[in-house]
Amino acid sequence: MNLATLLEDHPGDRTAIVAGGDRISYGRLRDEIDAVRGVLGRLGLDEGDRVAIMCGTNPRFVRAWYAVIGAGFVAVPVNPQAPAPEVEREFSAVGVRAVIAGPAGIATLRDLDRSAVPTLEHIFAPTGADLGGTVDLDEAMQLDNGAPIVDRADDDLCALLFTSGTAGSPKAAMLTHGNFAANLRQMLSRPDQVTRPDDVSICVVPLFHVLGLNSILNLAMWVGSTLVLVERFDPMSMIDTIEHERVTVLAGPPTMWSALTHVDDARPEAFASLRLAVSGAASIPDRVVHDARDRLGFRIHEGYGLTEASPSVTVASGDDPVGSIGRPIPGVEVRLVDAEGDDVYIGDTGEVLVRGPNVFPGYFDDPEATARVLDADGWLHTGDMAVVDDDGILYLVDRAKDLIIVSGFNVFPAEVERVLETHPAVAEAGVVGVPHPHSGEAVKAFVVAKPDRAVEEDELIEWCATELARYKCPTKVDVVDEIPRGLGGKVLRRELR
């Protein structure tokens, strides 16, 4: 099954996409995708060739995504605002032959060294881009009669998504049509989390990120609901949009939820239509969940996933404890194992292993990296650490690769960060390990102070000592303007180091 067929059977007059003042029906969206597919089909590319998409969170991305995969090509969504050298490396790594760009990607393409990407033959960009040798896709669409969707098998490659690189250089994760479809079915098989045709979802997450791409865009189009696209996030205007469009489903990273709950003028009435709120891509502080519940009247359920799992693995529901990531979604197997690969006991920390039809086949042209994360039995070794309680509910602890070892004792940075962020003067925190002549490593913290609040290093260290063993407490605290984070909101510890 070609994933592009997921929106083919919905009523033509139903609203599919809302973007700014434009309301696009499923019938119109299908016609526009068909026209783009026709343009691409006449380029002389072979099935399986890579076509990059450099667009913002807007209808241009949606048309390009379904047209590229519908034509039998492999989509390569990339950050349109990434620096040119990064894009050159990504294009070159996977052999991109064509690129569809929106206004957000023009500056990057203008700086692109074409000689660094010898496979790149076709560039589609808006009128006035002045890139040389480009085609305006909007104009080309008007002259095309369309083309049929190409049949694809479940194990045919659908997309290449570059991982965030929090544990090293970004790699292109291969995701098949079957991987994406399996995860959609898995998510929809949870009766308490079902997205319905009458739902209105909103997406402020970049669509080149797997959370926005599959968990929000593809999921909404699969069930035939309405999706509101927000290209630039502003908490106040976001709240206005939620209230005006009567949004019922909202998913996003912790940074989004934190910003929404920090709006002083936010009213519970603005969120009255919201029936499902999910946080993903990184751990969400407990206080943000409490703020949303106590001030605004809704519960944020934390989920867990990763690009290599398409992405959803678990999600909390109902009355699952705050701070938990819930249970595995149906059709996904999860194990927690120790360093020897044995299952850990209840309450003990272990690495999260995932298996299911949503798990990717590997990294593009990188068998060594693939072998490090996928074992012979099909288990994906995530590098994330978690514990499970007597009820089978999971709690994420930290990434194994970010583990700090102080005098032989394990310290998980996220645990220290959570304590620091409970201090009344601390807005954000990031923690890393640094070399120490006696203990091997020591804990170093970076904090962002709340507006008009002063923070003292000694006070923060003693604050941690009231909650943590002394070896887990920072020995040094630096006050910084911001904590570097990836697109999903995860702390980029390599930059802190």
C-alpha positions in Angstrom: 0.0 0.0 0.0 1.3 3.4 -0.9 0.9 5.7 2.1 -0.3 8.5 -0.2 -3.6 6.6 -0.6 -4.6 7.3 3.0 -6.6 10.5 2.1 -8.2 9.1 -1.1 -11.6 8.0 0.3 -12.7 11.0 2.4 -15.6 13.2 1.4 -14.4 15.8 -1.1 -16.2 18.7 0.6 -14.8 18.0 4.1 -12.2 20.4 5.3 -8.7 18.8 5.3 -6.3 21.7 6.0 -6.7 25.1 7.6 -3.8 27.5 7.0 -4.2 31.2 7.7 -7.3 32.3 5.9 -7.3 29.3 3.6 -9.6 26.3 4.1 -8.7 23.4 1.8 -11.1 20.6 1.3 -10.1 17.0 0.8 -11.3 17.2 -2.8 -9.1 20.3 -3.6 -6.2 18.8 -1.7 -6.3 15.6 -3.7 -6.4 17.6 -7.0 -3.4 19.7 -6.0 -1.4 16.6 -4.9 -2.4 14.9 -8.2 -1.0 17.9 -10.2 2.3 18.0 -8.3 2.6 14.2 -8.7 2.2 14.7 -12.4 4.9 17.3 -12.6 7.3 15.1 -10.7 6.4 12.0 -12.8 7.7 13.8 -15.9 11.2 14.5 -14.6 12.6 11.2 -15.8 13.4 10.0 -12.2 13.3 6.4 -11.3 11.1 4.9 -8.6 13.0 5.0 -5.3 15.0 8.2 -6.3 15.3 10.7 -3.5 13.4 14.0 -3.6 14.0 16.5 -0.8 11.3 18.7 0.7 12.3 22.1 2.2 9.1 23.7 3.3 7.6 25.1 6.4 4.5 23.8 8.3 2.1 24.8 5.5 0.1 23.3 2.6 3.1 23.5 0.3 4.8 20.8 2.4 1.6 18.7 2.5 1.2 18.7 -1.3 4.9 17.9 -1.8 4.9 15.1 0.8 2.0 13.1 -0.6 3.0 13.8 -4.3 6.6 12.6 -3.8 5.7 9.4 -2.1 2.6 8.9 -4.3 4.9 9.0 -7.4 7.0 6.2 -6.0 9.9 8.4 -4.9 11.5 8.6 -1.5 10.9 11.8 0.4 13.7 13.5 2.3 12.2 16.2 4.5 14.9 18.6 5.8 14.9 21.7 7.8 14.4 24.6 5.4 16.3 27.0 7.6 19.3 24.8 8.2 22.6 26.2 7.1 23.7 25.3 3.6 26.7 23.1 4.6 24.4 20.9 6.7 21.9 20.6 3.8 24.7 19.8 1.4 25.9 17.0 3.7 22.4 15.6 4.0 21.6 15.8 0.3 25.0 14.3 -0.6 24.6 11.5 1.9 21.4 10.1 0.4 21.9 11.2 -3.2 19.0 13.7 -3.6 18.0 14.2 -7.2 15.3 16.9 -6.8 14.2 19.3 -4.2 10.9 21.1 -3.6 11.4 24.3 -1.6 9.1 26.9 -0.1 10.0 30.5 0.8 11.6 29.3 4.0 14.2 27.3 2.1 15.2 29.9 -0.5 18.0 31.4 1.6 19.6 28.0 2.2 19.4 27.0 -1.4 20.9 30.3 -2.5 24.0 29.5 -0.4 24.1 25.8 -1.5 27.2 24.6 -3.3 25.7 22.7 -6.1 29.0 20.9 -6.8 28.8 19.4 -3.4 25.6 17.6 -4.5 26.3 16.3 -8.0 23.2 14.2 -8.0 20.9 17.2 -7.7 19.2 17.9 -11.0 15.9 19.6 -10.4 15.0 22.5 -8.1 11.4 23.7 -7.6 11.1 27.1 -5.8 8.6 29.9 -5.8 8.7 32.7 -8.4 11.3 35.3 -7.7 13.6 32.9 -5.8 16.5 33.8 -8.3 18.3 30.6 -7.8 19.1 29.9 -11.4 17.6 26.9 -13.3 14.7 26.5 -11.0 11.0 25.8 -11.8 8.0 27.4 -10.1 6.0 24.4 -9.0 2.8 26.4 -8.6 2.9 27.4 -12.2 3.9 23.9 -13.4 0.9 22.5 -11.5 -1.5 24.5 -13.6 -0.2 22.9 -16.8 -0.3 19.3 -15.7 -3.1 16.7 -16.0 -1.9 14.7 -13.0 -0.7 11.1 -12.6 -1.9 8.0 -10.8 -0.5 6.9 -7.5 2.2 4.3 -7.9 1.7 0.9 -6.1 4.2 0.3 -3.3 4.9 -2.7 -1.1 5.0 -2.4 2.7 8.7 -2.8 2.8 9.4 -0.2 0.1 11.2 2.8 1.3 9.0 5.8 1.9 11.1 8.5 3.6 14.6 9.2 4.9 14.5 11.2 8.1 17.7 12.6 9.6 17.8 11.9 13.3 18.5 14.8 15.7 22.0 13.6 16.4 21.9 14.1 20.2 24.2 11.1 20.5 26.5 11.8 17.5 26.3 12.9 13.9 22.8 12.8 12.3 22.0 9.7 10.3 19.3 9.1 7.7 16.7 6.7 9.2 15.0 4.6 6.6 11.2 4.4 7.1 9.0 2.3 4.9 5.4 2.7 3.8 4.6 -0.2 6.1 6.4 1.4 9.1 4.4 4.6 8.9 1.1 2.7 8.3 1.7 0.3 11.1 2.3 3.1 13.6 -0.9 4.8 12.5 -2.9 1.6 13.1 -1.2 1.1 16.4 -2.0 4.6 17.6 -5.6 4.3 16.5 -6.1 1.0 18.2 -6.1 2.7 21.6 -9.7 3.3 22.4 -8.9 6.3 24.7 -6.6 7.9 22.2 -8.5 7.6 19.0 -8.5 10.5 16.6 -12.0 10.8 15.0 -13.1 12.3 11.6 -14.9 15.1 13.5 -11.8 16.1 15.3 -9.9 19.3 14.7 -6.1 18.9 15.3 -3.5 21.6 15.2 0.2 21.3 14.2 2.9 23.7 15.1 5.6 21.0 15.0 7.9 21.2 11.9 6.6 18.7 9.4 10.1 17.5 8.6 10.1 16.1 12.2 8.6 12.7 12.6 6.2 13.8 15.3 4.7 16.4 13.0 4.9 14.2 9.9 3.3 10.9 11.1 1.8 11.4 14.5 0.0 14.6 13.5 -0.2 15.1 9.7 -0.5 11.5 8.5 -2.8 10.6 11.5 -5.2 13.4 10.8 -5.3 12.6 7.0 -5.8 8.9 7.7 -9.0 9.4 9.7 -10.2 12.3 7.6 -10.2 15.0 10.3 -9.3 18.6 10.0 -5.7 19.8 10.6 -4.8 23.4 11.4 -1.3 24.3 10.3 0.6 26.9 12.3 3.9 27.9 10.6 5.2 30.2 13.3 4.6 29.6 17.0 3.4 32.4 19.2 1.7 31.4 22.5 -0.9 34.1 22.4 -2.0 33.6 18.8 -1.9 29.9 19.3 -4.4 30.1 22.2 -6.6 32.3 20.0 -6.5 29.7 17.2 -7.3 26.9 19.6 -10.4 28.8 20.8 -11.5 30.0 17.4 -11.1 26.7 15.5 -12.5 24.7 18.4 -9.4 22.5 18.5 -10.0 19.0 20.0 -6.6 17.3 19.7 -3.3 19.0 20.4 0.1 17.3 20.4 3.5 18.9 20.6 6.8 19.1 22.5 7.3 20.2 26.1 8.5 23.6 25.0 5.1 24.3 23.4 3.2 23.2 26.5 5.5 25.2 28.7 5.0 28.4 26.7 1.2 27.9 26.6 0.9 27.4 30.4 3.1 30.5 31.0 0.7 32.9 29.3 -0.7 34.9 32.2 -3.9 35.8 30.4 -4.7 32.3 29.3 -8.2 31.3 30.2 -9.6 27.8 30.8 -12.5 28.7 28.4 -10.0 28.9 25.5 -9.2 25.2 25.9 -12.8 24.1 26.6 -13.0 22.1 23.3 -9.7 20.2 23.9 -10.3 16.5 24.6 -6.9 15.1 24.0 -3.5 16.7 24.8 -0.3 14.8 24.2 3.4 15.8 24.8 6.1 14.1 22.9 9.7 14.3 21.6 11.2 15.0 25.1 10.4 14.6 28.7 7.9 17.2 30.0 8.5 18.7 33.5 5.8 17.6 36.0 5.1 21.2 36.9 3.9 22.0 33.3 1.4 19.1 33.5 0.2 20.4 36.9 -0.1 23.9 35.6 -2.2 22.8 32.6 -4.5 20.8 34.9 -4.8 23.3 37.7 -5.0 26.5 35.8 -6.4 25.6 32.4 -8.4 22.5 33.1 -6.9 19.8 31.0 -4.5 16.9 31.4 -1.4 16.6 29.3 -0.5 12.9 28.6 3.1 12.2 28.0 4.2 9.9 25.2 7.4 8.4 24.2 8.8 7.6 20.8 11.7 8.0 18.4 12.3 8.5 14.7 13.4 4.9 14.3 10.0 3.7 15.6 7.9 5.9 13.3 7.7 7.3 16.1 5.2 6.3 18.8 6.0 3.6 21.3 4.0 4.5 24.5 1.6 7.1 25.7 0.1 7.8 29.1 -3.7 7.8 29.4 -6.5 8.1 31.9 -5.3 8.4 35.4 -1.7 7.2 34.7 0.6 9.0 37.2 2.1 12.3 36.2 5.6 11.8 35.1 4.9 8.4 33.5 5.0 7.7 29.7 2.3 5.1 30.1 2.2 1.6 28.5 3.2 0.4 25.1 0.6 1.1 22.4 -1.0 -2.1 21.0 1.2 -4.0 18.5 4.5 -2.6 20.0 6.7 -4.8 22.3 8.9 -3.2 24.9 11.6 -4.7 27.1 13.9 -3.1 29.7 17.3 -4.8 29.8 20.5 -4.5 31.8 24.1 -4.2 30.3 24.2 -8.0 29.8 20.9 -7.9 27.9 18.8 -9.6 30.6 15.4 -8.3 31.6 15.5 -6.1 34.7 13.3 -6.4 37.7 10.4 -4.2 38.4 11.7 -0.9 39.8 15.2 -1.3 38.3 16.5 0.9 35.5 17.0 -0.7 32.2 17.6 0.2 28.5 14.4 0.5 26.5 14.2 -2.1 23.6 11.4 -1.8 21.1 10.1 -4.3 18.5 7.2 -4.2 16.1 6.2 -3.5 12.5 6.8 0.2 13.1 10.5 -0.2 13.7 12.7 0.9 10.9 15.0 -1.4 8.8 18.1 0.6 9.5 20.1 3.7 8.6 20.7 4.5 4.9 24.0 3.2 3.6 25.3 2.6 7.1 25.3 -1.1 8.1 27.6 -0.5 11.1 25.3 2.1 12.7 22.3 -0.1 11.9 24.0 -3.1 13.6 24.6 -1.1 16.7 20.9 -0.4 17.3 19.1 -3.4 15.7 19.9 -6.9 16.9 19.3 -10.2 15.2 15.9 -10.7 16.9 14.6 -7.3 15.6 14.9 -5.4 18.8 15.6 -1.7 18.5 18.1 -0.6 21.2 17.0 2.9 21.9 19.7 4.1 24.3 17.0 5.4 26.6 16.7 4.3 30.2 13.4 3.6 32.0 11.8 1.8 34.9 8.5 0.0 35.1 6.2 -0.3 38.1 3.9 -3.1 39.3 1.1 -1.9 37.0 3.3 -2.1 33.9 3.5 1.7 33.6 6.8 3.0 32.3 8.9 6.0 33.6 11.6 7.4 31.4 14.8 8.1 33.3 17.4 9.3 30.7 19.5 8.4 27.7 22.2 5.7 28.3 24.6 7.7 26.2 24.3 10.7 28.5 25.0 8.7 31.6 27.4 10.4 34.0 29.5 8.1 36.2 30.7 9.6 39.4 33.1 7.4 41.4 31.4 4.4 39.9 27.9 5.6 40.6 25.4 6.3 37.8 23.9 9.8 37.5 21.2 10.4 35.0 21.2 14.1 33.9 17.4 14.3 33.6 17.0 13.5 37.2 19.2 16.4 38.3 17.5 18.7 35.8 14.1 17.9 37.2 15.3 18.9 40.7 16.9 22.1 39.5 13.8 23.1 37.7 11.7 22.9 40.9 13.8 25.8 42.3 11.6 29.0 42.2 14.3 31.0 40.4 15.1 28.5 37.7 13.3 28.5 34.3 15.3 25.7 32.6 18.3 23.5 33.3 20.7 21.3 31.4 23.2 18.9 33.0 26.3 17.1 31.6 29.3 15.2 32.9 32.7 16.8 32.9 36.1 15.2 33.6 37.2 15.1 37.3 40.7 14.1 38.5 39.4 12.1 41.5 35.9 10.9 40.7 36.3 10.3 37.0 33.4 12.6 36.2 31.5 15.3 38.0 28.1 16.8 37.4 28.0 20.3 35.9 24.7 22.2 35.5 23.6 25.1 33.2 20.6 27.0 34.3 18.4 29.8 32.8 17.1 32.2 35.5 13.5 33.3 35.5 12.9 37.0 34.7 13.9 39.3 37.5 15.2 36.5 39.6 18.7 36.0 40.8 20.3 32.6 41.2 23.2 31.7 43.4 25.4 28.7 42.6 25.8 27.5 46.2 22.1 27.8 46.8 21.3 25.6 43.8 23.8 23.0 44.8 22.4 22.8 48.3 18.9 22.8 46.8 19.8 19.6 44.9 21.3 18.1 48.1 17.9 18.1 49.7 16.5 15.8 47.0 19.5 13.9 45.6 22.5 11.9 46.9 25.5 14.1 47.2 27.3 12.5 44.3 24.4 13.4 42.0 24.6 17.1 42.9 26.3 19.6 40.6 29.8 20.7 41.6 29.5 23.7 39.3 26.6 25.7 38.0 26.7 28.2 35.2 23.9 30.7 34.5 23.3 31.0 30.7 20.8 32.8 28.5 19.4 29.6 27.0 19.6 25.8 27.0 20.4 24.4 23.5 17.7 22.1 22.4 16.9 20.0 19.3 13.8 20.4 17.2 11.9 18.0 19.5 12.9 19.9 22.6 15.6 17.5 23.8 18.6 19.1 25.6 21.6 19.0 23.2 24.2 17.9 25.7 27.0 17.8 23.2 26.6 21.6 22.8 26.6 22.1 26.5 29.8 20.1 26.8 
